[in-house]
Amino acid sequence: MDPVTLPPPPVAAPGAAPQFTDGYLPVAGSRASLWKALRVLLLVSVVLTVVLNPGALADAPRLAITFAITFAYAAGLWSVNGFAVDWLNGHISWAERPVRRLLATLATSVGGSVAVIFLIQAGYLLLVVHQPLALLWQPAMYGQVLVPLGITVIISLFNHSRSFFFQWREAAVRAERLEKETAVARLDALRRQVDPHFLFNSLNALTSLVEENDPARAVRFIRQLSQVYRYVLESGGRELVPLADELAFAESYLFLQKTRLGNALAVELALPPAAALAPFWVPPLALQVLLENAVKHNTALQADPLRLRVTLDAGAPSLTVRNTRRPRRLAPGEASGLGLQNLAARYAFLTGRPLAAGEEGGEFVVTLPLLAVSD
């Protein structure tokens, strides 16, 4: 018996990745895009039917069968290869695991295409020519599988390469943007730490201690102020610092603020022993940004103090800062409004775990993810 000859699959449809908006096939997922894809597949099938089997134009049943097989190839191979790109993009990144992605691409493209081709061949044998499926395993049939499979794989790999290029370009743009945001955040953090307002208020507090003839507290104040500025200078060029160092700096900073504000500021540091802090890291001056914002943006009164509470959740792991929310008016230019925004950008550059901020029961709450060096 002569081998059954099927029309080859369309060469333009298989690898058309449906997630790319700049290709000739639309983004999958909406009704309009699916209708557009269907129109493209129908057009491709009509053209290939006429080009590959012009003799069928004079024979309506033959023309219908040829078109149906061609459309089955187009839709099946397009769906398998196109949606494989969607699935792989969500699970294996070209940028992070290129070798694994390449192997997965080959496996899904070849495996899916072979399955579609054999299913169409089997359907043709059973439904059209009424022949047994055993014919699929005859050597004469191998060429009808290998030729369309080769064409499909070549075009599929081309379109998977487009997927790699688009992901690489997106990752490069994102990295550049986050690098710029991080640089701006560092500059803003450093600028605000040596803010003349902070230094001016600290010197006023020191003057008061001297006038009160309290040399012990004045000496301690000077040492703590020195610790604050030393930490600012030493940590300015680092991506991460140990959480223990950041907390030690925060204690010095809070001592200066409490010396200035007195009983108008109530601070609670609910933290575990120092040994439990060792695994955790944070961006430098991250905690200070939150403490400074709390003091700067809220009213602190002797009769009704501004309450600050810092807690650590080792299970999350995260560091949470809560403060009483009593907004006060600020002089023009006193607050840039970028501190929290820049801190969030720094976290986005370092980890996929976002900073969380919002109001809860009359308090403003910010939660910082704690990082490990492996992050």
SELOBA-881902 format. One record per residue (C-alpha): residue number from 1; x, y, z. Coordinates in Angstrom, 3 decimals. Last residue first. Example, Ala and Ser with C-alpha at 12.3 -4.5 7.8 and 13.67 -1.06 7.14 Angstrom:
BEGIN
+-----+----------+----------+----------+
:  nr :       px :       py :       pz :
+-----+----------+----------+----------+
:   2 :   13.670 :   -1.060 :    7.140 :
:   1 :   12.300 :   -4.500 :    7.800 :
+-----+----------+----------+----------+
This chain:
BEGIN
+-----+----------+----------+----------+
:  nr :       px :       py :       pz :
+-----+----------+----------+----------+
: 375 :   19.452 :   36.586 :   49.080 :
: 374 :   22.380 :   34.381 :   50.193 :
: 373 :   23.589 :   37.152 :   52.536 :
: 372 :   20.274 :   36.915 :   54.360 :
: 371 :   17.732 :   39.692 :   54.147 :
: 370 :   15.182 :   41.140 :   56.553 :
: 369 :   12.037 :   42.470 :   54.925 :
: 368 :   11.095 :   45.914 :   56.294 :
: 367 :    7.598 :   46.457 :   57.652 :
: 366 :    6.230 :   49.982 :   57.987 :
: 365 :    3.290 :   50.845 :   60.218 :
: 364 :    1.662 :   54.238 :   60.711 :
: 363 :   -0.593 :   54.053 :   63.736 :
: 362 :   -4.197 :   55.150 :   64.230 :
: 361 :   -5.543 :   51.625 :   63.917 :
: 360 :   -3.330 :   50.514 :   61.056 :
: 359 :   -1.952 :   52.942 :   58.457 :
: 358 :    0.285 :   51.697 :   55.662 :
: 357 :    3.699 :   50.474 :   54.579 :
: 356 :    5.053 :   47.182 :   53.217 :
: 355 :    8.550 :   46.796 :   51.715 :
: 354 :    8.596 :   44.230 :   48.955 :
: 353 :   10.158 :   40.763 :   48.859 :
: 352 :   11.673 :   40.295 :   45.380 :
: 351 :   15.075 :   41.257 :   46.701 :
: 350 :   17.974 :   43.685 :   46.365 :
: 349 :   16.925 :   46.163 :   43.650 :
: 348 :   13.313 :   46.185 :   44.818 :
: 347 :   14.580 :   46.836 :   48.341 :
: 346 :   16.454 :   49.922 :   47.157 :
: 345 :   13.363 :   51.133 :   45.343 :
: 344 :   11.281 :   50.759 :   48.514 :
: 343 :   13.860 :   52.867 :   50.373 :
: 342 :   13.639 :   55.492 :   47.643 :
: 341 :    9.868 :   55.728 :   48.036 :
: 340 :   10.102 :   55.848 :   51.816 :
: 339 :   12.544 :   58.765 :   51.726 :
: 338 :   11.099 :   60.567 :   48.707 :
: 337 :    8.601 :   62.895 :   50.366 :
: 336 :   11.102 :   65.739 :   50.104 :
: 335 :   10.420 :   67.077 :   53.604 :
: 334 :   11.650 :   70.418 :   54.949 :
: 333 :   11.323 :   72.127 :   51.569 :
: 332 :    8.281 :   74.148 :   52.588 :
: 331 :    7.894 :   74.036 :   56.384 :
: 330 :    6.125 :   71.004 :   57.734 :
: 329 :    2.659 :   70.807 :   59.207 :
: 328 :    2.027 :   68.014 :   61.656 :
: 327 :    0.593 :   64.556 :   61.227 :
: 326 :   -0.397 :   62.635 :   64.380 :
: 325 :    0.101 :   58.952 :   63.541 :
: 324 :    1.582 :   57.147 :   66.527 :
: 323 :    4.520 :   55.091 :   65.347 :
: 322 :    5.119 :   51.506 :   64.373 :
: 321 :    8.339 :   50.046 :   62.950 :
: 320 :    8.395 :   46.405 :   61.861 :
: 319 :   11.466 :   44.281 :   61.085 :
: 318 :   10.964 :   41.154 :   59.002 :
: 317 :   11.770 :   37.447 :   58.719 :
: 316 :    8.981 :   36.127 :   58.348 :
: 315 :    9.902 :   33.754 :   61.185 :
: 314 :   12.324 :   36.081 :   62.944 :
: 313 :    9.638 :   38.723 :   63.452 :
: 312 :   11.361 :   41.784 :   64.890 :
: 311 :    9.735 :   44.707 :   66.667 :
: 310 :   10.344 :   48.467 :   66.791 :
: 309 :    7.859 :   50.692 :   68.640 :
: 308 :    7.713 :   54.476 :   68.527 :
: 307 :    5.226 :   56.497 :   70.560 :
: 306 :    4.884 :   60.260 :   70.188 :
: 305 :    4.162 :   61.562 :   73.640 :
: 304 :    0.864 :   63.038 :   74.850 :
: 303 :    1.535 :   65.341 :   77.788 :
: 302 :    5.098 :   66.094 :   76.721 :
: 301 :    3.968 :   66.483 :   73.123 :
: 300 :    5.346 :   65.021 :   69.875 :
: 299 :    3.574 :   65.941 :   66.627 :
: 298 :    4.269 :   63.728 :   63.631 :
: 297 :    6.099 :   64.125 :   60.319 :
: 296 :    9.682 :   64.663 :   61.470 :
: 295 :    9.792 :   62.157 :   64.321 :
: 294 :    8.174 :   59.326 :   62.372 :
: 293 :   10.101 :   60.140 :   59.204 :
: 292 :   13.387 :   60.094 :   61.131 :
: 291 :   12.620 :   56.693 :   62.606 :
: 290 :   11.644 :   55.240 :   59.230 :
: 289 :   14.713 :   56.569 :   57.435 :
: 288 :   16.894 :   55.398 :   60.350 :
: 287 :   15.741 :   51.832 :   59.859 :
: 286 :   16.928 :   51.780 :   56.253 :
: 285 :   20.207 :   53.553 :   57.066 :
: 284 :   22.227 :   50.770 :   55.412 :
: 283 :   20.185 :   48.183 :   53.502 :
: 282 :   19.315 :   45.322 :   55.850 :
: 281 :   20.964 :   42.089 :   57.011 :
: 280 :   19.894 :   39.163 :   59.187 :
: 279 :   21.709 :   36.014 :   60.286 :
: 278 :   23.288 :   37.641 :   63.387 :
: 277 :   20.147 :   39.078 :   64.961 :
: 276 :   19.401 :   36.039 :   67.154 :
: 275 :   22.811 :   36.352 :   68.813 :
: 274 :   22.022 :   39.956 :   69.807 :
: 273 :   19.119 :   38.884 :   72.003 :
: 272 :   15.566 :   39.401 :   70.648 :
: 271 :   14.038 :   42.837 :   70.024 :
: 270 :   11.126 :   44.807 :   71.431 :
: 269 :   12.661 :   48.282 :   71.131 :
: 268 :   10.175 :   50.680 :   72.716 :
: 267 :   10.528 :   54.436 :   72.348 :
: 266 :    8.469 :   57.211 :   73.957 :
: 265 :    9.106 :   60.744 :   72.653 :
: 264 :    7.574 :   63.804 :   74.310 :
: 263 :    9.299 :   62.738 :   77.526 :
: 262 :   12.519 :   64.423 :   76.405 :
: 261 :   12.448 :   65.837 :   72.877 :
: 260 :   16.143 :   66.731 :   72.413 :
: 259 :   17.642 :   64.001 :   74.591 :
: 258 :   15.100 :   61.601 :   73.137 :
: 257 :   16.209 :   62.484 :   69.607 :
: 256 :   19.906 :   62.052 :   70.387 :
: 255 :   19.264 :   58.737 :   72.134 :
: 254 :   17.152 :   57.653 :   69.165 :
: 253 :   20.089 :   58.130 :   66.800 :
: 252 :   22.436 :   56.186 :   69.058 :
: 251 :   19.893 :   53.378 :   69.371 :
: 250 :   19.358 :   53.400 :   65.617 :
: 249 :   23.113 :   52.981 :   65.041 :
: 248 :   23.139 :   49.932 :   67.277 :
: 247 :   20.096 :   48.648 :   65.402 :
: 246 :   21.824 :   49.075 :   62.034 :
: 245 :   24.930 :   47.293 :   63.316 :
: 244 :   22.867 :   44.361 :   64.641 :
: 243 :   21.016 :   44.159 :   61.329 :
: 242 :   24.300 :   43.525 :   59.565 :
: 241 :   24.865 :   45.943 :   56.652 :
: 240 :   23.854 :   45.665 :   53.023 :
: 239 :   24.705 :   47.355 :   49.719 :
: 238 :   27.673 :   49.276 :   51.093 :
: 237 :   29.070 :   52.640 :   49.929 :
: 236 :   27.427 :   54.858 :   52.544 :
: 235 :   27.999 :   52.496 :   55.455 :
: 234 :   31.203 :   54.062 :   56.807 :
: 233 :   30.124 :   57.694 :   56.423 :
: 232 :   26.686 :   57.267 :   57.977 :
: 231 :   28.105 :   55.061 :   60.746 :
: 230 :   30.676 :   57.698 :   61.658 :
: 229 :   27.965 :   60.358 :   61.660 :
: 228 :   25.792 :   58.483 :   64.138 :
: 227 :   28.702 :   57.383 :   66.338 :
: 226 :   29.912 :   60.988 :   66.643 :
: 225 :   26.447 :   62.074 :   67.740 :
: 224 :   26.481 :   59.283 :   70.313 :
: 223 :   29.849 :   60.410 :   71.609 :
: 222 :   28.753 :   64.059 :   71.804 :
: 221 :   25.577 :   63.102 :   73.673 :
: 220 :   27.563 :   60.973 :   76.117 :
: 219 :   29.827 :   63.913 :   76.848 :
: 218 :   26.835 :   66.223 :   77.331 :
: 217 :   25.114 :   63.676 :   79.570 :
: 216 :   28.150 :   63.542 :   81.839 :
: 215 :   28.758 :   67.317 :   81.668 :
: 214 :   25.314 :   68.276 :   82.985 :
: 213 :   25.742 :   71.970 :   83.788 :
: 212 :   22.248 :   72.837 :   82.528 :
: 211 :   23.876 :   75.266 :   80.096 :
: 210 :   26.035 :   72.453 :   78.726 :
: 209 :   23.037 :   70.187 :   78.308 :
: 208 :   21.104 :   72.973 :   76.581 :
: 207 :   23.985 :   73.559 :   74.182 :
: 206 :   23.991 :   69.862 :   73.301 :
: 205 :   20.268 :   70.026 :   72.484 :
: 204 :   20.876 :   73.047 :   70.262 :
: 203 :   23.742 :   71.209 :   68.581 :
: 202 :   21.473 :   68.266 :   67.860 :
: 201 :   18.728 :   70.488 :   66.435 :
: 200 :   21.231 :   72.188 :   64.092 :
: 199 :   22.742 :   68.866 :   63.025 :
: 198 :   19.322 :   67.455 :   62.191 :
: 197 :   18.243 :   70.614 :   60.390 :
: 196 :   21.587 :   70.801 :   58.525 :
: 195 :   20.786 :   67.423 :   56.931 :
: 194 :   23.817 :   65.159 :   57.233 :
: 193 :   21.506 :   62.160 :   57.347 :
: 192 :   19.265 :   63.657 :   54.681 :
: 191 :   22.041 :   63.920 :   52.137 :
: 190 :   23.231 :   60.393 :   52.820 :
: 189 :   19.730 :   58.974 :   52.333 :
: 188 :   19.161 :   61.058 :   49.196 :
: 187 :   22.449 :   59.961 :   47.690 :
: 186 :   21.755 :   56.345 :   48.506 :
: 185 :   18.240 :   56.549 :   47.101 :
: 184 :   19.457 :   58.220 :   43.909 :
: 183 :   22.020 :   55.463 :   43.418 :
: 182 :   19.355 :   52.856 :   44.113 :
: 181 :   17.000 :   54.436 :   41.617 :
: 180 :   19.734 :   54.439 :   38.971 :
: 179 :   20.523 :   50.786 :   39.632 :
: 178 :   16.828 :   49.981 :   39.577 :
: 177 :   16.456 :   51.526 :   36.120 :
: 176 :   19.531 :   49.763 :   34.771 :
: 175 :   18.403 :   46.413 :   36.158 :
: 174 :   14.919 :   46.861 :   34.725 :
: 173 :   16.246 :   47.777 :   31.283 :
: 172 :   18.577 :   44.773 :   31.274 :
: 171 :   15.843 :   42.411 :   32.474 :
: 170 :   13.451 :   43.654 :   29.793 :
: 169 :   16.082 :   43.242 :   27.081 :
: 168 :   16.938 :   39.731 :   28.272 :
: 167 :   13.280 :   38.784 :   28.379 :
: 166 :   12.705 :   40.151 :   24.856 :
: 165 :   15.795 :   38.423 :   23.476 :
: 164 :   14.978 :   35.079 :   25.062 :
: 163 :   11.405 :   35.204 :   23.736 :
: 162 :   12.730 :   36.040 :   20.289 :
: 161 :   14.947 :   32.981 :   20.572 :
: 160 :   11.821 :   30.982 :   21.359 :
: 159 :   10.503 :   32.337 :   18.058 :
: 158 :   13.515 :   31.091 :   16.139 :
: 157 :   13.443 :   27.799 :   17.995 :
: 156 :    9.812 :   27.326 :   16.935 :
: 155 :   10.669 :   28.096 :   13.325 :
: 154 :   13.403 :   25.476 :   13.248 :
: 153 :   11.376 :   22.971 :   15.271 :
: 152 :    8.344 :   23.271 :   12.999 :
: 151 :   10.334 :   22.798 :    9.811 :
: 150 :   12.072 :   19.747 :   11.254 :
: 149 :    8.792 :   18.300 :   12.496 :
: 148 :    7.187 :   18.805 :    9.102 :
: 147 :   10.016 :   16.809 :    7.493 :
: 146 :   10.406 :   14.216 :   10.247 :
: 145 :    6.780 :   13.110 :   10.415 :
: 144 :    6.063 :   12.565 :    6.732 :
: 143 :    9.530 :   11.089 :    6.395 :
: 142 :    8.757 :    8.520 :    9.048 :
: 141 :    5.669 :    7.248 :    7.233 :
: 140 :    7.593 :    5.000 :    4.821 :
: 139 :    9.252 :    3.333 :    7.809 :
: 138 :    5.846 :    1.957 :    8.883 :
: 137 :    4.888 :    2.876 :   12.435 :
: 136 :    1.931 :    5.084 :   11.550 :
: 135 :    0.559 :    2.315 :    9.331 :
: 134 :   -0.345 :    0.394 :   12.488 :
: 133 :   -3.089 :    2.946 :   13.031 :
: 132 :   -5.312 :    0.954 :   10.673 :
: 131 :   -6.722 :    2.605 :    7.533 :
: 130 :  -10.086 :    4.297 :    7.103 :
: 129 :   -8.844 :    6.864 :    4.545 :
: 128 :  -10.512 :    9.883 :    6.137 :
: 127 :  -11.453 :    9.170 :    9.750 :
: 126 :   -8.978 :    6.560 :   10.935 :
: 125 :   -5.887 :    7.366 :    8.848 :
: 124 :   -6.421 :   11.111 :    8.933 :
: 123 :   -7.014 :   11.098 :   12.667 :
: 122 :   -3.846 :    9.118 :   13.244 :
: 121 :   -1.812 :   11.508 :   11.106 :
: 120 :   -3.284 :   14.460 :   12.973 :
: 119 :   -2.492 :   12.855 :   16.326 :
: 118 :    0.998 :   11.916 :   15.167 :
: 117 :    1.744 :   15.489 :   14.058 :
: 116 :    0.384 :   17.005 :   17.286 :
: 115 :    2.390 :   14.630 :   19.497 :
: 114 :    5.564 :   15.204 :   17.500 :
: 113 :    5.098 :   18.983 :   17.809 :
: 112 :    4.603 :   18.799 :   21.560 :
: 111 :    7.660 :   16.639 :   22.114 :
: 110 :    9.924 :   18.623 :   19.800 :
: 109 :    8.903 :   22.060 :   21.060 :
: 108 :    8.510 :   21.052 :   24.709 :
: 107 :   11.822 :   19.210 :   24.890 :
: 106 :   13.808 :   21.760 :   22.897 :
: 105 :   12.469 :   24.650 :   24.972 :
: 104 :   13.086 :   22.776 :   28.216 :
: 103 :   16.694 :   22.183 :   27.186 :
: 102 :   17.147 :   25.854 :   26.289 :
: 101 :   15.469 :   27.000 :   29.512 :
: 100 :   17.705 :   24.739 :   31.609 :
:  99 :   20.768 :   26.153 :   29.886 :
:  98 :   19.596 :   29.787 :   30.205 :
:  97 :   18.675 :   29.639 :   33.886 :
:  96 :   18.470 :   33.206 :   35.295 :
:  95 :   18.179 :   35.364 :   32.163 :
:  94 :   16.200 :   32.853 :   30.096 :
:  93 :   13.735 :   32.518 :   32.960 :
:  92 :   12.044 :   29.205 :   33.706 :
:  91 :    8.534 :   29.115 :   35.168 :
:  90 :    6.423 :   31.970 :   33.781 :
:  89 :    8.316 :   32.295 :   30.506 :
:  88 :    8.130 :   28.501 :   30.116 :
:  87 :    4.342 :   28.544 :   30.270 :
:  86 :    3.944 :   31.353 :   27.771 :
:  85 :    6.527 :   29.844 :   25.415 :
:  84 :    4.717 :   26.504 :   25.596 :
:  83 :    1.565 :   28.428 :   24.714 :
:  82 :    3.004 :   29.307 :   21.337 :
:  81 :    4.598 :   25.950 :   20.580 :
:  80 :    1.594 :   23.776 :   21.365 :
:  79 :   -1.013 :   26.252 :   20.162 :
:  78 :    0.767 :   27.095 :   16.900 :
:  77 :    1.410 :   23.414 :   16.174 :
:  76 :   -2.199 :   22.460 :   16.726 :
:  75 :   -3.772 :   25.450 :   14.977 :
:  74 :   -1.588 :   25.253 :   11.876 :
:  73 :   -1.575 :   21.453 :   11.612 :
:  72 :   -5.338 :   21.251 :   12.118 :
:  71 :   -5.803 :   24.052 :    9.591 :
:  70 :   -3.792 :   22.120 :    7.018 :
:  69 :   -5.762 :   18.955 :    7.718 :
:  68 :   -9.105 :   20.754 :    7.404 :
:  67 :   -7.998 :   22.567 :    4.238 :
:  66 :   -6.905 :   19.338 :    2.575 :
:  65 :  -10.145 :   17.604 :    3.559 :
:  64 :  -12.280 :   20.473 :    2.263 :
:  63 :  -10.345 :   20.662 :   -1.013 :
:  62 :  -10.702 :   16.918 :   -1.517 :
:  61 :  -14.435 :   17.158 :   -0.967 :
:  60 :  -14.686 :   20.190 :   -3.311 :
:  59 :  -12.605 :   18.785 :   -6.199 :
:  58 :  -11.550 :   21.391 :   -8.760 :
:  57 :   -9.565 :   23.427 :   -6.239 :
:  56 :   -7.886 :   20.238 :   -5.011 :
:  55 :   -5.397 :   20.405 :   -7.874 :
:  54 :   -3.801 :   23.447 :   -6.283 :
:  53 :   -2.438 :   21.331 :   -3.394 :
:  52 :    0.529 :   23.055 :   -1.759 :
:  51 :   -0.210 :   26.639 :   -2.821 :
:  50 :   -4.001 :   26.524 :   -2.487 :
:  49 :   -4.037 :   24.739 :    0.853 :
:  48 :   -1.129 :   26.842 :    2.104 :
:  47 :   -2.985 :   30.090 :    1.397 :
:  46 :   -6.221 :   28.863 :    2.972 :
:  45 :   -4.421 :   27.566 :    6.079 :
:  44 :   -2.501 :   30.819 :    6.585 :
:  43 :   -5.726 :   32.829 :    6.299 :
:  42 :   -7.534 :   30.560 :    8.756 :
:  41 :   -4.640 :   30.782 :   11.200 :
:  40 :   -4.594 :   34.581 :   11.007 :
:  39 :   -8.351 :   34.793 :   11.503 :
:  38 :   -8.144 :   32.475 :   14.502 :
:  37 :   -5.388 :   34.579 :   16.049 :
:  36 :   -7.531 :   37.693 :   15.692 :
:  35 :  -10.452 :   35.909 :   17.306 :
:  34 :   -8.189 :   34.859 :   20.155 :
:  33 :   -6.960 :   38.431 :   20.597 :
:  32 :  -10.511 :   39.767 :   20.811 :
:  31 :  -11.530 :   37.147 :   23.366 :
:  30 :   -8.602 :   37.931 :   25.633 :
:  29 :   -5.832 :   35.700 :   26.994 :
:  28 :   -3.347 :   35.317 :   24.198 :
:  27 :   -1.463 :   38.342 :   22.910 :
:  26 :   -1.748 :   38.697 :   19.201 :
:  25 :   -0.017 :   36.928 :   16.304 :
:  24 :    1.937 :   39.023 :   13.804 :
:  23 :    4.597 :   39.756 :   16.374 :
:  22 :    5.062 :   43.024 :   18.289 :
:  21 :    2.593 :   42.176 :   21.031 :
:  20 :    4.447 :   39.077 :   22.082 :
:  19 :    2.539 :   36.680 :   24.325 :
:  18 :    1.166 :   34.539 :   21.558 :
:  17 :    4.508 :   33.108 :   20.474 :
:  16 :    4.281 :   32.403 :   16.769 :
:  15 :    6.345 :   29.269 :   16.676 :
:  14 :    3.921 :   27.034 :   14.858 :
:  13 :    2.238 :   29.506 :   12.463 :
:  12 :    4.622 :   30.473 :    9.709 :
:  11 :    5.712 :   27.108 :    8.415 :
:  10 :    2.294 :   25.693 :    7.770 :
:   9 :    2.258 :   21.934 :    8.331 :
:   8 :    2.914 :   19.632 :    5.393 :
:   7 :   -0.092 :   18.300 :    3.505 :
:   6 :   -0.542 :   14.604 :    4.150 :
:   5 :    0.562 :   11.711 :    1.972 :
:   4 :   -0.552 :    8.220 :    2.954 :
:   3 :    2.055 :    5.671 :    2.058 :
:   2 :    1.293 :    3.453 :   -0.880 :
:   1 :    0.000 :    0.000 :    0.000 :
+-----+----------+----------+----------+
